[in-house]
Each structure stands twice: as C-alpha cells, then as structure tokens.
Amino acid sequence: MKSNPAIQAAIDLTAGAAGGTACVLTGQPFDTLKVKMQTFPKLYRGLTDCCLKTYSQVGFRGFYRGTSPALIANIAENSVLFMCYGFCQQVVRKAVGLDKQAKLSDLHNAAAGSFASAFAALVLCPTELVKCRLQTMYEMQMSGKIAKSQNTVWSVVKSILRKDGPLGFYHGLSSTLLREVPGYFFFFGGYELSRSFFASGRSKDELGPVPLMLSGGVGGICLWLAVYPVDCIKSRIQVLSMSGKQAGFLGTFITVVRNEGPLPQHGLSSGAMSAPGIRTGEPRAVQAERTNLTAAPLGRPETAVLLLFLPKISRKSIFSVIGIDISYHLPCWEL
C-alpha cells in the first residue's frame, strides 16, 4: 500500500526526535569531555584526566552543561535530517533516472543522507554554538579569556546577540557544513552497508532492532573517523570566538597543524595530551590554571577518603596514570 508522504514525514520527524533525545541523554557527558579536550588540549592529558578534573571543578552536573541546547540541537538535527532524507532519496532517484518506487543502492542512499545533512546543519549550528560555549565556560573564565558571569543558556544567548547580533549564532557554520555533509555520507554509507550485510540476501526491511542498532553504531563510527579533525576545528572556532574575533576554518586549521601537528588526536587518545605543568611562553593565567587543574582532583573529600583506603602502591599507580604527582601535592603523606 502506498504511504502518504505527510504521514511518512511525520513518522520520520518523530523517529528523529526520539533518536536525538536518546543520544543526548546517554552521550552528553562524553560530548562535554570531547569539546573540553578539543578546545583546551594543553589542560588535559586524556579522557580520565579530563573526567576527574571536570568532576573536581564543577561536580557531576558539569558533565551535563549545555544539555538543554544539546537536546534542541539533536532533536532538530535528527528531525530535519530524517525528514529531508526521504525527500533527498527522491531527488537522487530522479537524478539517476530511477522510478519513484525503485530501491536505491547503498551508494545512492549515502548521497541522499549527505544532501539531507546540509539542511540539518542550518538548524544545528546555532544550538551547537550555545552548547559548546556552556561546556567550556569554566576553562574560558579561569584562563582569563572572558569575565566571570552567569553560566546559563539565556546568558550565553544574550551575550551572542549583544556582541554579534543574530548572525553571531552562525559562527562555525562553514566547519559545521564541512563536518555534516561528508560525515553523513559515511554515516549512511556505513549504515546501509551494515544493513545489507545483516540482511544476507533478504529484504533489509525485515531486520530486527538489534541488527539495526548495530548498523547505526557502525555508521556512527564511520562518521567520526572521517570528520573528527573538522569537528575539532569547529569546536575551537565556536568556543574561542567568545573572547573576540576568531580566525575562520582555514586559519584555525593552519594554527592547529603548525602548533600541534596534523594528527586528529584531541579527545581520542589520552597519551596524545601534553603533560600538565608550567610551560614558558604562556600567559600567567594559563599557567596558573594548569597548576590548579592538576591539583584539582585532590580537592574533594571523597578523593581523600578513597586514598586513605588504597594500598601505597595503588595510590602511586592510579595518580601516575592520570598525570598527577601526588607526593608534590601531599608531601606529608607516606606514599
């Protein structure tokens, strides 16, 4: 039976919204750590180090900074993406001369997803901007790049409108498009290829929820492996533009390659992070903040209680892994 286009669009919209909500509720803490490590690579040695310091600085709620705009961003992105995906599939069918009901190949579906992501980027960029700034507000304030202020969604929105007007919400649009368009080509390509693999000659529409979830996971891996360097540039542009005029995509890209090398390492490998400590040639505020961040995990009472019950060898092993010289911070302890 032929489905009504309006009903199908409503189904796609609802499915995208539900998927976006689930994505944020489960992945927001990891996204917060990712953005922090991308934007301030010299402050964090790796995932564990960033996790401990974030908890020490702002507590558990710090992992969910920017959740409201993240929810709006993911719901809007997924809704628009999947609603436009069906439309873009029809465009691809027409472009390659296929009938409206004809099955598309995996490559054609990947192209349709890539086209659809361009529309999604237009609604994603403003909400991503607010989310990224909220996630890194602590680091921006402690490094002296911005003055201390209220860390709320509304305060960030007012700041953007006051400084740059409505167009200020589109800082990083070019990098968002450069991430979304090729990224979703790989996402839908990986997703459709995985569905074909699990179907094994059967119709892909007959697949159950587990193969579909695994296919979505493969698609996500393909997306991030392809566009992670671009995402790193996007995060820096959107966060650092808070303190004034920030270089565009090409300028930021050249700066990152010149200062840190070409590998897309920030947020992926804990071993790739620079060790904390005082470095010459940096502003005093940054040096002081790095020292404070290094000592930060020891500032909470639960951390001290944990240390009391750990064997001596475990104390040294754990803190050497996360890059903290505990004997320096607590010289009175017999370690």
FENWO-V25488 format. One record per residue. N is the residue number from 1. D_CENTER is the distance of its C-alpha to the mean C-alpha in Angstrom with 2 decimals. Layout:
[[N,D_CENTER] [N,D_CENTER]]
//
This chain:
[[1,40.65] [2,38.85] [3,35.92] [4,35.76] [5,32.98] [6,32.32] [7,32.07] [8,29.78] [9,27.48] [10,27.53] [11,26.75] [12,23.77] [13,22.56] [14,23.05] [15,21.47] [16,18.30] [17,18.24] [18,18.92] [19,16.24] [20,13.57] [21,15.04] [22,15.11] [23,11.48] [24,10.55] [25,13.51] [26,12.79] [27,9.10] [28,8.42] [29,9.75] [30,7.68] [31,4.33] [32,6.91] [33,8.21] [34,5.59] [35,5.67] [36,9.32] [37,10.13] [38,9.03] [39,11.03] [40,13.81] [41,14.47] [42,18.10] [43,17.70] [44,16.17] [45,17.75] [46,15.23] [47,13.38] [48,16.66] [49,17.55] [50,14.41] [51,14.82] [52,18.50] [53,18.30] [54,15.89] [55,18.34] [56,21.25] [57,20.23] [58,19.27] [59,19.93] [60,18.28] [61,17.39] [62,15.11] [63,12.50] [64,12.66] [65,12.67] [66,11.53] [67,12.16] [68,14.69] [69,12.87] [70,9.94] [71,12.94] [72,14.55] [73,11.70] [74,11.30] [75,15.08] [76,15.91] [77,13.81] [78,15.13] [79,18.52] [80,19.02] [81,17.69] [82,20.07] [83,22.81] [84,22.81] [85,22.48] [86,26.03] [87,27.31] [88,25.86] [89,27.47] [90,30.74] [91,30.27] [92,29.74] [93,32.84] [94,34.84] [95,33.73] [96,34.82] [97,37.90] [98,37.20] [99,38.58] [100,36.45] [101,36.58] [102,36.10] [103,33.43] [104,30.82] [105,30.03] [106,26.65] [107,26.32] [108,27.27] [109,24.74] [110,21.96] [111,23.34] [112,23.48] [113,19.82] [114,18.98] [115,21.32] [116,19.97] [117,16.39] [118,17.99] [119,19.17] [120,15.91] [121,14.28] [122,17.03] [123,16.13] [124,12.33] [125,12.50] [126,14.42] [127,12.52] [128,9.09] [129,11.32] [130,12.77] [131,9.76] [132,8.39] [133,12.09] [134,12.83] [135,10.34] [136,12.04] [137,15.44] [138,17.20] [139,16.64] [140,17.64] [141,20.70] [142,21.84] [143,21.67] [144,23.90] [145,21.81] [146,22.21] [147,24.77] [148,24.16] [149,23.89] [150,22.90] [151,19.26] [152,19.29] [153,17.78] [154,21.20] [155,21.68] [156,18.58] [157,19.76] [158,23.27] [159,22.29] [160,20.67] [161,23.73] [162,26.13] [163,24.92] [164,23.90] [165,25.06] [166,23.43] [167,22.30] [168,20.18] [169,17.55] [170,17.05] [171,16.07] [172,13.81] [173,15.18] [174,16.44] [175,13.27] [176,11.60] [177,14.73] [178,14.74] [179,11.41] [180,12.42] [181,16.10] [182,16.33] [183,13.24] [184,14.97] [185,18.21] [186,17.10] [187,15.58] [188,18.84] [189,20.88] [190,19.69] [191,20.02] [192,23.49] [193,24.72] [194,23.83] [195,25.68] [196,28.58] [197,28.68] [198,28.86] [199,31.34] [200,33.75] [201,35.96] [202,35.68] [203,34.08] [204,30.28] [205,30.87] [206,32.60] [207,29.66] [208,28.90] [209,25.69] [210,25.02] [211,25.15] [212,22.98] [213,20.28] [214,20.60] [215,20.50] [216,17.25] [217,15.81] [218,17.33] [219,15.94] [220,12.30] [221,13.22] [222,14.94] [223,12.16] [224,9.70] [225,12.85] [226,13.96] [227,11.31] [228,9.10] [229,11.45] [230,11.12] [231,7.38] [232,8.58] [233,11.40] [234,9.76] [235,8.03] [236,11.54] [237,13.45] [238,12.10] [239,12.45] [240,15.60] [241,17.32] [242,17.88] [243,20.68] [244,22.38] [245,22.41] [246,19.67] [247,20.36] [248,19.11] [249,17.13] [250,20.08] [251,21.03] [252,17.67] [253,17.49] [254,21.06] [255,20.51] [256,17.76] [257,20.04] [258,23.07] [259,21.93] [260,19.71] [261,20.62] [262,19.22] [263,17.44] [264,13.62] [265,13.77] [266,11.39] [267,9.32] [268,11.37] [269,14.86] [270,16.30] [271,19.47] [272,18.04] [273,17.48] [274,20.45] [275,22.78] [276,23.13] [277,26.42] [278,28.24] [279,27.92] [280,30.42] [281,29.73] [282,26.96] [283,27.45] [284,29.00] [285,26.41] [286,23.70] [287,26.15] [288,27.04] [289,23.50] [290,22.82] [291,26.04] [292,25.18] [293,21.78] [294,23.63] [295,26.17] [296,23.97] [297,23.69] [298,27.50] [299,27.81] [300,27.42] [301,30.56] [302,29.03] [303,28.05] [304,31.66] [305,33.08] [306,31.07] [307,32.48] [308,36.00] [309,35.92] [310,34.41] [311,36.88] [312,37.18] [313,35.80] [314,32.69] [315,32.02] [316,32.08] [317,30.13] [318,27.18] [319,26.83] [320,27.49] [321,24.49] [322,22.12] [323,24.02] [324,26.18] [325,29.89] [326,31.15] [327,34.75] [328,33.98] [329,32.52] [330,35.18] [331,38.25] [332,40.52] [333,39.01] [334,40.75] [335,37.94]]
//
